[in-house]
Amino acid sequence: MRATGRRASLRVMLTLALALALQATPAAAPKPSDPLPADWKPVPDDELLVMTLAGDRRVYIRLAPRYAPVHAANIRKLAAARWWDGESVYRVHDNYVVQWGDPTEKKPLPAGVIAQPPAEYDWPVYDAVTKLTRSDPYSTATGHSADGWPLATDGKVAWLPHCYAMVGVARDLAPSTGSGGDLYAVIGHGPRHLDRNIAIVGRVLEGIEHLSSLPRGTEGGLGLYKDKRQHVPIVSVRLASDLPAAERPHFQYRAADNARFAAWVKARENREPPFFNLPSGGADICNAMPPVRRTP
């Protein structure tokens, strides 16, 4: 009994010592790049697309109606008409894209959906509030919009770049611009050569692993599934605004129009010790994607 009592006393003493040590340890000072609570802004419900795949796998996509308004309007109408329900993911091209929609390309579009929208490949105003130090082979400058999107420009117009998890509209040869019925998400190194050749309409905020981990297709050198039994069924696609309030997911993006985000960009361009010994002095826009987070 005495030995047991000594062990209990020792445990109490160790607990008190640990508590005192934690109290004596000063809290880490905030970094200039740390966001304030007000820096996080909600993604509107009518900009959030929820795609449910077989196996209860969900992919959450933020639409970009500001940059592709007609395509985004089409996508909203397609979701409202439940056009994707029962369709499939039918193309998984390694280090490139995952594509979904109607593999037959024969399914009628719902009323009100514009079959050939304007190209919407670029935007007439480059209103980035940050600027990366170095340009890249595809643009004269890159940065971020205040509302959480990566941007590139040639000095005349701006566009959303093809970075990992960005979502675009599949199309046939020009003059086709794609209705929005068939979409793709980038799952490899950013194919920036597609910039300004296809409409970018959004970004996967969560669940990209349900697309990027799928078996690769082999048909035609394009990643199409040769066997239809490989197609991944789409259970449903809905706008969050069309879901019951209790079932709506919520996301926030980090606003870029403040000094803290500018400091975050500089930190991405110049990674710090102890792991990094040589700062790069710059970054690819696809390595500086605006942060997002899920909220209750």
DRENFI-95981 format. One record per residue: z negated, x, y of N, C-alpha, C in turn. Coordinates in steps of 0.2 Angstrom, whole numbers, plus 5000, padded with zeros to 4 digits. Atoms other than C-alpha are relative to their C-alpha. Layout:
<atoms>
((Z; X; Y); (Z; X; Y); (Z; X; Y))
...
</atoms>
This chain:
<atoms>
((5000; 5004; 4994); (5000; 5000; 5000); (5000; 5004; 5006))
((5000; 4996; 4994); (4996; 5014; 5012); (5007; 5003; 5001))
((4993; 4997; 4999); (5013; 5022; 5009); (5005; 4995; 5003))
((4995; 5005; 4997); (5022; 5006; 5012); (4998; 4999; 5007))
((5002; 5001; 4993); (5012; 5004; 5028); (5003; 5006; 5004))
((4997; 4994; 4996); (5017; 5022; 5034); (5008; 4999; 5001))
((4993; 5001; 4999); (5035; 5018; 5030); (5002; 4995; 5005))
((4998; 5006; 4995); (5035; 5002; 5040); (4998; 5003; 5007))
((5002; 4998; 4993); (5026; 5011; 5055); (5006; 5005; 5002))
((4994; 4995; 4998); (5040; 5025; 5054); (5006; 4996; 5002))
((4995; 5004; 4998); (5053; 5012; 5055); (5000; 4997; 5007))
((5002; 5003; 4993); (5045; 5004; 5070); (5001; 5005; 5005))
((4999; 4994; 4995); (5044; 5021; 5079); (5007; 5002; 5001))
((4993; 4998; 4999); (5062; 5025; 5075); (5004; 4995; 5004))
((4996; 5006; 4996); (5068; 5008; 5082); (4998; 5001; 5007))
((5002; 4999; 4993); (5058; 5011; 5098); (5003; 5006; 5003))
((4997; 4994; 4997); (5064; 5028; 5100); (5008; 4999; 5001))
((4993; 5002; 4999); (5082; 5022; 5098); (5001; 4996; 5006))
((5000; 5005; 4995); (5079; 5008; 5110); (5000; 5004; 5007))
((5002; 4996; 4994); (5072; 5021; 5123); (5006; 5004; 5001))
((4994; 4995; 4999); (5087; 5033; 5120); (5006; 4996; 5003))
((4994; 5004; 4997); (5100; 5019; 5123); (4998; 4998; 5007))
((5001; 5001; 4993); (5091; 5014; 5139); (5001; 5006; 5005))
((4999; 4994; 4996); (5091; 5032; 5145); (5007; 5002; 5001))
((4993; 4998; 4999); (5110; 5033; 5142); (5003; 4996; 5005))
((4997; 5004; 4994); (5119; 5029; 5158); (5006; 4997; 4997))
((4994; 5004; 5002); (5133; 5016; 5156); (5006; 5004; 5003))
((4994; 4996; 4998); (5150; 5024; 5157); (5003; 4997; 5006))
((4998; 5002; 4994); (5157; 5023; 5174); (5007; 4997; 4999))
((4994; 5004; 5001); (5172; 5011; 5176); (5006; 5005; 5002))
((4994; 4996; 4998); (5189; 5020; 5177); (5004; 4996; 5005))
((4996; 5004; 4995); (5201; 5016; 5191); (5005; 4995; 4997))
((4995; 5005; 5003); (5213; 5008; 5179); (4996; 4994; 4996))
((5003; 5006; 5003); (5200; 4996; 5172); (5001; 4993; 5004))
((4999; 5006; 4997); (5204; 4978; 5176); (4994; 4996; 5002))
((5005; 5005; 4998); (5193; 4966; 5186); (5001; 4993; 4996))
((4998; 5007; 5003); (5191; 4948; 5178); (5005; 4997; 5004))
((4995; 5004; 4997); (5202; 4941; 5192); (5007; 5003; 4999))
((4993; 4997; 5001); (5216; 4953; 5187); (5003; 4996; 4994))
((4997; 5004; 5006); (5219; 4942; 5171); (5002; 4993; 5002))
((4997; 5006; 4998); (5230; 4927; 5174); (5002; 4996; 4994))
((4998; 5004; 5006); (5233; 4913; 5162); (5008; 4999; 4999))
((4993; 5001; 5002); (5250; 4911; 5153); (5000; 4992; 5000))
((5000; 5007; 5000); (5255; 4893; 5157); (5002; 4997; 4993))
((4999; 5003; 5007); (5255; 4881; 5142); (5007; 4999; 4999))
((4993; 5002; 5001); (5273; 4876; 5145); (5005; 5007; 5000))
((4996; 4993; 5001); (5278; 4895; 5144); (4998; 5003; 4994))
((5002; 4998; 5007); (5270; 4897; 5127); (5003; 4997; 4995))
((4997; 5003; 5006); (5280; 4894; 5112); (4996; 5002; 4994))
((5004; 4999; 5006); (5271; 4893; 5095); (5004; 4999; 4994))
((4996; 5001; 5006); (5281; 4896; 5080); (4996; 5002; 4994))
((5004; 5000; 5006); (5273; 4893; 5063); (5005; 5001; 4994))
((4996; 4999; 5006); (5281; 4901; 5048); (4997; 4998; 4993))
((5003; 5002; 5007); (5278; 4897; 5029); (4994; 5005; 4999))
((5006; 4996; 5001); (5261; 4904; 5024); (4995; 5000; 5006))
((5004; 5001; 4994); (5253; 4898; 5040); (5000; 5006; 5004))
((4999; 4994; 4996); (5259; 4913; 5049); (5003; 4998; 5007))
((4998; 5003; 4994); (5260; 4910; 5068); (5002; 5006; 5005))
((4998; 4996; 4995); (5270; 4919; 5081); (5000; 4997; 5007))
((5001; 5003; 4993); (5266; 4916; 5100); (5005; 5004; 5004))
((4995; 4997; 4996); (5280; 4919; 5112); (4999; 4997; 5007))
((5000; 5003; 4993); (5279; 4918; 5131); (5007; 5000; 5003))
((4993; 5000; 4997); (5295; 4912; 5139); (5000; 5003; 5007))
((4999; 4997; 4993); (5302; 4919; 5155); (5005; 4996; 5004))
((4996; 5005; 4997); (5309; 4904; 5164); (5003; 5003; 5007))
((4998; 4997; 4993); (5310; 4914; 5181); (5006; 5004; 4999))
((4994; 4995; 5000); (5323; 4926; 5174); (5005; 4997; 4996))
((4995; 5003; 5004); (5332; 4915; 5162); (4999; 4992; 5000))
((5003; 5007; 4999); (5329; 4897; 5169); (5004; 4995; 4995))
((4996; 5005; 5003); (5344; 4888; 5160); (4998; 5001; 4992))
((5001; 4999; 5007); (5341; 4896; 5143); (4993; 4998; 4998))
((5007; 5002; 5002); (5322; 4893; 5144); (5000; 4992; 5000))
((5000; 5007; 5000); (5325; 4875; 5148); (5003; 4997; 4994))
((4997; 5002; 5006); (5336; 4874; 5133); (4995; 5001; 4994))
((5005; 4998; 5005); (5322; 4882; 5122); (4995; 4994; 5000))
((5005; 5005; 4999); (5310; 4869; 5129); (5002; 4993; 4996))
((4997; 5006; 5003); (5322; 4855; 5124); (5000; 5000; 4992))
((4999; 4999; 5007); (5325; 4862; 5107); (4993; 4999; 4996))
((5007; 5001; 5002); (5306; 4863; 5104); (4998; 4993; 5000))
((5002; 5007; 4999); (5303; 4846; 5110); (5004; 4995; 4995))
((4996; 5004; 5005); (5317; 4839; 5098); (4998; 5003; 4993))
((5002; 4998; 5006); (5309; 4849; 5084); (5006; 5003; 4996))
((4994; 4998; 5003); (5326; 4857; 5081); (4999; 5006; 4995))
((5001; 4994; 5004); (5319; 4873; 5073); (4996; 4998; 4993))
((5004; 5002; 5006); (5308; 4863; 5060); (5005; 5000; 4994))
((4996; 5000; 5006); (5315; 4867; 5043); (5005; 5005; 5000))
((4995; 4995; 5000); (5326; 4881; 5049); (4997; 5007; 4997))
((5002; 4994; 5003); (5323; 4899; 5045); (5001; 5007; 5003))
((4998; 4993; 4998); (5322; 4918; 5048); (5005; 5002; 4995))
((4995; 4998; 5004); (5338; 4924; 5041); (5003; 5007; 5001))
((4997; 4993; 4998); (5341; 4941; 5048); (4994; 5005; 5001))
((5005; 4995; 4999); (5329; 4956; 5047); (5004; 5007; 5000))
((4997; 4994; 5000); (5338; 4972; 5053); (4996; 5006; 5002))
((5005; 4994; 4999); (5328; 4988; 5051); (5001; 5003; 5006))
((5000; 4997; 4994); (5323; 4996; 5067); (5004; 4997; 5005))
((4996; 5003; 4995); (5332; 4983; 5077); (4997; 4993; 5002))
((5002; 5007; 4998); (5329; 4964; 5077); (4999; 4996; 4994))
((5001; 5006; 5005); (5323; 4949; 5067); (5003; 4994; 5004))
((4996; 5005; 4997); (5333; 4934; 5070); (4998; 4993; 4996))
((5001; 5007; 5003); (5330; 4915; 5067); (5003; 4995; 5003))
((4996; 5006; 4998); (5338; 4898; 5069); (5003; 4997; 4995))
((4995; 5004; 5005); (5352; 4889; 5060); (5005; 5005; 4997))
((4996; 4995; 5003); (5360; 4902; 5048); (5007; 4997; 4999))
((4993; 5003; 5001); (5375; 4890; 5046); (5004; 5000; 5006))
((4997; 5001; 4993); (5378; 4889; 5065); (5004; 4993; 5001))
((4996; 5006; 5000); (5384; 4871; 5062); (4995; 4994; 5002))
((5005; 5005; 4999); (5368; 4861; 5066); (5001; 4998; 5007))
((4999; 5002; 4993); (5371; 4850; 5081); (4994; 5001; 5005))
((5005; 4999; 4995); (5362; 4854; 5097); (4997; 4993; 5002))
((5003; 5007; 4997); (5350; 4840; 5104); (5003; 4999; 5007))
((4997; 5002; 4993); (5356; 4830; 5119); (4996; 5004; 5006))
((5002; 4997; 4994); (5354; 4839; 5135); (5000; 5008; 5000))
((5000; 4992; 5001); (5355; 4857; 5128); (5007; 5002; 5002))
((4994; 4997; 4997); (5368; 4867; 5137); (5003; 5005; 4995))
((4998; 4996; 5006); (5379; 4875; 5123); (5002; 5007; 5003))
((4998; 4993; 4997); (5386; 4889; 5135); (4996; 5000; 5007))
((5003; 4999; 4993); (5373; 4892; 5149); (5003; 5006; 5004))
((4998; 4993; 4996); (5376; 4905; 5163); (4997; 5006; 4996))
((5002; 4994; 5003); (5374; 4922; 5157); (4993; 5002; 5000))
((5007; 4999; 4998); (5357; 4925; 5165); (4998; 5007; 4997))
((5001; 4994; 5003); (5358; 4943; 5159); (4996; 5005; 5005))
((5003; 4996; 4995); (5351; 4950; 5176); (4997; 4995; 5005))
((5003; 5004; 4995); (5341; 4943; 5191); (5002; 5003; 5007))
((4997; 4997; 4994); (5347; 4945; 5209); (4995; 5004; 5004))
((5005; 4997; 4996); (5330; 4952; 5215); (4996; 5005; 4996))
((5004; 4995; 5003); (5321; 4968; 5210); (4993; 5000; 5004))
((5006; 5001; 4997); (5303; 4963; 5215); (4994; 5003; 4996))
((5005; 4997; 5003); (5293; 4975; 5205); (4995; 5003; 5005))
((5005; 4998; 4996); (5276; 4979; 5212); (4997; 5007; 4998))
((5002; 4993; 5002); (5274; 4996; 5202); (5007; 5003; 4999))
((4994; 4996; 5002); (5287; 5009; 5199); (4998; 5006; 4996))
((5001; 4994; 5004); (5287; 5022; 5185); (5003; 5006; 5003))
((4998; 4994; 4997); (5289; 5040; 5190); (5007; 5002; 4999))
((4993; 4998; 5002); (5305; 5043; 5181); (5004; 4994; 4998))
((4996; 5005; 5002); (5320; 5033; 5179); (5002; 5001; 4993))
((4998; 4998; 5007); (5329; 5032; 5162); (5008; 4999; 5000))
((4993; 5000; 5000); (5347; 5032; 5156); (5003; 4993; 5001))
((4997; 5007; 5000); (5349; 5013; 5157); (4999; 4997; 5007))
((5001; 5003; 4994); (5343; 5010; 5175); (4998; 5006; 5005))
((5002; 4995; 4994); (5339; 5019; 5192); (4992; 5000; 5001))
((5007; 5000; 4999); (5321; 5013; 5192); (4997; 4994; 4995))
((5004; 5005; 5004); (5308; 5003; 5181); (4993; 4999; 5003))
((5007; 5002; 4997); (5292; 4994; 5185); (4998; 4994; 4997))
((5003; 5006; 5002); (5282; 4978; 5183); (5000; 4995; 5005))
((5001; 5006; 4995); (5283; 4961; 5191); (4992; 4998; 5001))
((5007; 5002; 4999); (5267; 4954; 5198); (4997; 4995; 4994))
((5002; 5004; 5005); (5267; 4941; 5184); (5001; 5002; 4993))
((5000; 4998; 5006); (5267; 4952; 5170); (5006; 5002; 4996))
((4993; 4998; 5004); (5285; 4957; 5165); (5002; 5007; 5002))
((4997; 4993; 4999); (5293; 4974; 5163); (5007; 4999; 5003))
((4994; 5001; 4997); (5308; 4976; 5174); (5004; 5007; 5001))
((4995; 4994; 4999); (5323; 4988; 5176); (5005; 4998; 5005))
((4996; 5002; 4995); (5335; 4989; 5190); (5006; 5006; 5001))
((4995; 4995; 4999); (5351; 4998; 5195); (5001; 5000; 5008))
((5000; 5000; 4992); (5347; 4996; 5214); (5003; 4994; 5003))
((4997; 5006; 4998); (5356; 4980; 5215); (4997; 4993; 4997))
((5003; 5005; 5004); (5349; 4968; 5202); (4995; 5002; 4996))
((5005; 4998; 5005); (5335; 4968; 5190); (5001; 4996; 4993))
((5000; 5003; 5006); (5333; 4963; 5172); (4994; 5002; 4996))
((5006; 4998; 5005); (5320; 4962; 5158); (5003; 5004; 4994))
((4997; 4995; 5005); (5323; 4977; 5146); (4998; 4998; 4993))
((5001; 5001; 5008); (5325; 4976; 5127); (4995; 5005; 4998))
((5005; 4996; 5003); (5308; 4983; 5122); (4997; 4997; 4994))
((5003; 5003; 5006); (5298; 4980; 5106); (4997; 4994; 5002))
((5003; 5007; 5000); (5293; 4962; 5104); (5003; 4996; 5005))
((4996; 5004; 4995); (5305; 4956; 5118); (5004; 4995; 4996))
((4996; 5005; 5004); (5314; 4940; 5113); (5007; 4998; 5004))
((4993; 5002; 4997); (5333; 4937; 5116); (5003; 4995; 4997))
((4996; 5006; 5002); (5346; 4924; 5114); (5006; 5003; 4996))
((4994; 4997; 5004); (5358; 4928; 5099); (5006; 4996; 5003))
((4994; 5003; 4998); (5376; 4925; 5104); (5006; 5002; 4996))
((4994; 4997; 5002); (5394; 4927; 5098); (5003; 5004; 5005))
((4997; 4996; 4996); (5407; 4937; 5106); (5001; 4997; 5007))
((4998; 5003; 4993); (5410; 4934; 5125); (5006; 4996; 5000))
((5004; 5003; 4995); (5412; 4922; 5133); (4993; 4997; 4998))
((5006; 5004; 5003); (5398; 4915; 5122); (4994; 5003; 5004))
((5006; 4997; 4997); (5381; 4917; 5130); (4994; 4997; 4996))
((5005; 5002; 5004); (5371; 4908; 5117); (4996; 4994; 5003))
((5004; 5006; 4998); (5362; 4891; 5118); (4993; 5001; 5000))
((5007; 5000; 5001); (5345; 4897; 5113); (4998; 4998; 4993))
((5002; 5003; 5007); (5345; 4889; 5096); (4999; 5006; 4995))
((5001; 4995; 5004); (5346; 4906; 5088); (4997; 5006; 5004))
((5003; 4995; 4997); (5334; 4919; 5094); (4998; 5006; 4996))
((5002; 4994; 5003); (5329; 4937; 5090); (4994; 5003; 5004))
((5005; 4996; 4997); (5314; 4948; 5093); (5001; 5007; 4998))
((4999; 4993; 5001); (5315; 4967; 5094); (4994; 5003; 4996))
((5005; 4997; 5004); (5306; 4976; 5080); (5001; 5007; 4999))
((5000; 4992; 5001); (5311; 4994; 5082); (5000; 5003; 5007))
((5000; 4996; 4994); (5314; 5007; 5095); (5004; 4996; 5005))
((4996; 5004; 4995); (5320; 4998; 5111); (5007; 5001; 5000))
((4993; 4999; 4999); (5338; 4995; 5110); (5003; 4998; 5007))
((4999; 5001; 4993); (5341; 4997; 5128); (5007; 4999; 5002))
((4993; 5001; 4999); (5360; 4997; 5126); (5002; 4993; 5000))
((4999; 5007; 5000); (5358; 4978; 5124); (4999; 4997; 5007))
((5002; 5002; 4993); (5351; 4977; 5142); (5006; 4997; 5004))
((4995; 5003; 4996); (5362; 4965; 5153); (5006; 4998; 4996))
((4994; 5002; 5005); (5373; 4961; 5138); (4998; 4993; 4996))
((5002; 5006; 5003); (5362; 4947; 5131); (4994; 4998; 5004))
((5006; 5003; 4996); (5349; 4935; 5139); (4993; 5002; 4997))
((5007; 5000; 5002); (5331; 4940; 5137); (4996; 4994; 5003))
((5004; 5006; 4998); (5320; 4925; 5137); (4993; 5000; 4999))
((5007; 5000; 5001); (5303; 4930; 5132); (4997; 5006; 4997))
((5003; 4995; 5004); (5291; 4941; 5123); (4995; 4998; 4995))
((5005; 5002; 5005); (5280; 4940; 5108); (4994; 5003; 5002))
((5007; 4998; 4998); (5262; 4940; 5113); (4996; 5002; 4995))
((5004; 4999; 5006); (5254; 4939; 5096); (5004; 4998; 4994))
((4997; 5002; 5006); (5260; 4938; 5078); (5007; 5004; 4999))
((4993; 4996; 5001); (5275; 4951; 5079); (4999; 5003; 4993))
((5000; 4997; 5006); (5268; 4958; 5063); (5003; 4995; 4994))
((4997; 5005; 5005); (5274; 4942; 5054); (5007; 5000; 5000))
((4993; 4999; 5000); (5291; 4947; 5059); (5002; 5007; 4998))
((4998; 4993; 5002); (5292; 4966; 5058); (4998; 5002; 4993))
((5002; 4998; 5007); (5284; 4966; 5041); (5004; 4997; 4994))
((4996; 5004; 5005); (5297; 4955; 5033); (5005; 5005; 4996))
((4995; 4996; 5004); (5309; 4963; 5019); (5006; 5000; 5004))
((4994; 4999; 4996); (5324; 4970; 5027); (5006; 4997; 4996))
((4994; 5003; 5003); (5341; 4961; 5024); (5005; 5006; 4999))
((4995; 4995; 5001); (5356; 4971; 5018); (5007; 4997; 5000))
((4993; 5002; 5000); (5371; 4960; 5020); (5004; 5002; 5007))
((4995; 4998; 4995); (5386; 4966; 5031); (4997; 5005; 5005))
((5002; 4995; 4996); (5376; 4980; 5038); (4996; 4998; 5006))
((5003; 5003; 4995); (5368; 4968; 5050); (4993; 4997; 4999))
((5006; 5002; 5002); (5352; 4965; 5041); (4999; 4992; 4998))
((5000; 5007; 5003); (5357; 4947; 5035); (4997; 5000; 4993))
((5003; 5001; 5007); (5348; 4941; 5020); (5006; 4997; 4995))
((4995; 5001; 5004); (5361; 4941; 5006); (4999; 4993; 4996))
((5002; 5006; 5005); (5352; 4928; 4995); (4996; 4995; 5005))
((5004; 5005; 4996); (5346; 4912; 5004); (4993; 4999; 4998))
((5007; 5001; 5002); (5331; 4912; 4994); (4995; 5005; 5003))
((5004; 4996; 4996); (5325; 4926; 5005); (4998; 4998; 5007))
((5001; 5002; 4994); (5326; 4916; 5020); (4992; 4998; 5001))
((5007; 5002; 4999); (5308; 4913; 5028); (5000; 4994; 5004))
((4999; 5006; 4997); (5306; 4895; 5031); (4995; 4999; 5007))
((5003; 5002; 4994); (5301; 4889; 5049); (4997; 4993; 4999))
((5003; 5007; 5000); (5288; 4875; 5048); (5000; 4996; 5006))
((4999; 5004; 4994); (5288; 4871; 5066); (5000; 5005; 5006))
((5000; 4997; 4993); (5291; 4877; 5084); (4998; 4995; 5005))
((5003; 5005; 4995); (5281; 4869; 5098); (4998; 5004; 5006))
((5003; 4998; 4994); (5277; 4872; 5116); (4992; 4999; 5000))
((5007; 5001; 5000); (5258; 4874; 5118); (4999; 4994; 5004))
((5001; 5006; 4996); (5259; 4860; 5131); (5001; 4994; 4997))
((4999; 5006; 5004); (5265; 4848; 5118); (4995; 4999; 4994))
((5005; 5000; 5005); (5250; 4852; 5107); (4994; 4996; 5002))
((5006; 5003; 4998); (5234; 4842; 5107); (4996; 5006; 5004))
((5004; 4995; 4996); (5222; 4851; 5120); (4996; 5004; 4996))
((5005; 4996; 5005); (5210; 4856; 5106); (5003; 5005; 4996))
((4996; 4995; 5004); (5224; 4865; 5097); (5004; 5005; 5004))
((4996; 4996; 4996); (5232; 4874; 5111); (4997; 5007; 5000))
((5002; 4993; 4999); (5231; 4893; 5111); (5000; 5002; 5007))
((5000; 4998; 4993); (5227; 4902; 5127); (5001; 5008; 5000))
((4999; 4993; 4999); (5233; 4919; 5133); (5000; 5002; 5007))
((5000; 4998; 4994); (5232; 4929; 5148); (5004; 5007; 5001))
((4996; 4993; 4999); (5243; 4943; 5156); (4996; 5003; 5005))
((5003; 4996; 4995); (5237; 4957; 5167); (5004; 5000; 5006))
((4996; 5000; 4994); (5243; 4955; 5185); (5001; 5007; 5002))
((4999; 4994; 4999); (5251; 4970; 5191); (5000; 5002; 5008))
((4999; 4999; 4993); (5250; 4968; 5210); (4993; 5002; 5003))
((5006; 4998; 4998); (5234; 4978; 5212); (4999; 5008; 4999))
((5001; 4992; 5001); (5228; 4997; 5213); (4998; 5001; 4993))
((5002; 4999; 5007); (5220; 4995; 5196); (5005; 5001; 4995))
((4994; 5000; 5005); (5236; 4991; 5187); (5004; 5007; 5002))
((4996; 4994; 4998); (5245; 5005; 5197); (4996; 5007; 4997))
((5004; 4995; 5003); (5231; 5017; 5190); (5001; 5000; 4993))
((4999; 5001; 5007); (5234; 5010; 5173); (5007; 5003; 4998))
((4993; 4997; 5001); (5253; 5015; 5174); (4999; 5007; 5001))
((5001; 4992; 4999); (5248; 5033; 5180); (4997; 5002; 4994))
((5003; 4998; 5006); (5237; 5034; 5165); (5004; 5000; 4994))
((4995; 5000; 5006); (5251; 5029; 5153); (5005; 5005; 5001))
((4995; 4995; 4999); (5262; 5042; 5161); (4997; 5007; 4999))
((5003; 4993; 5000); (5249; 5056; 5160); (4994; 4999; 4995))
((5006; 5001; 5005); (5238; 5054; 5144); (4995; 5006; 5001))
((5005; 4995; 4999); (5222; 5063; 5145); (4997; 5003; 4994))
((5004; 4997; 5005); (5211; 5075; 5135); (4995; 4995; 4998))
((5000; 4994; 5005); (5203; 5077; 5122); (5006; 5000; 4996))
((4994; 4999; 5004); (5218; 5072; 5112); (5006; 5002; 5003))
((4994; 4997; 4997); (5232; 5075; 5124); (4999; 5006; 5004))
((5001; 4993; 4997); (5234; 5093; 5130); (5005; 5000; 5006))
((4995; 4999; 4996); (5250; 5091; 5139); (5003; 4994; 5003))
((4998; 5006; 4997); (5253; 5077; 5151); (5008; 4999; 5001))
((4993; 5000; 5000); (5271; 5070; 5151); (5003; 4999; 5007))
((4998; 5001; 4994); (5272; 5066; 5169); (5005; 4994; 5001))
((4995; 5006; 4999); (5282; 5050; 5166); (4999; 4996; 4993))
((5000; 5004; 5006); (5284; 5036; 5153); (5006; 4995; 5000))
((4995; 5005; 5001); (5297; 5024; 5146); (4997; 4993; 5001))
((5003; 5007; 4999); (5295; 5006; 5152); (4998; 4997; 4994))
((5002; 5003; 5006); (5294; 5001; 5134); (4993; 5003; 4997))
((5007; 4998; 5002); (5278; 5012; 5132); (4995; 4998; 5006))
((5004; 5002; 4995); (5271; 5004; 5147); (5000; 4992; 5001))
((4999; 5008; 4999); (5272; 4985; 5143); (4993; 4997; 5002))
((5006; 5003; 4997); (5260; 4974; 5153); (4995; 4998; 4995))
((5005; 5002; 5005); (5244; 4971; 5143); (4999; 4992; 5000))
((5002; 5007; 5001); (5240; 4953; 5137); (4994; 5000; 4995))
((5006; 5001; 5004); (5225; 4946; 5128); (5000; 4993; 4998))
((5002; 5007; 5003); (5220; 4930; 5118); (4994; 4998; 5003))
((5007; 5002; 4997); (5206; 4920; 5126); (4998; 4994; 4996))
((5002; 5006; 5004); (5196; 4906; 5118); (5003; 4994; 5003))
</atoms>
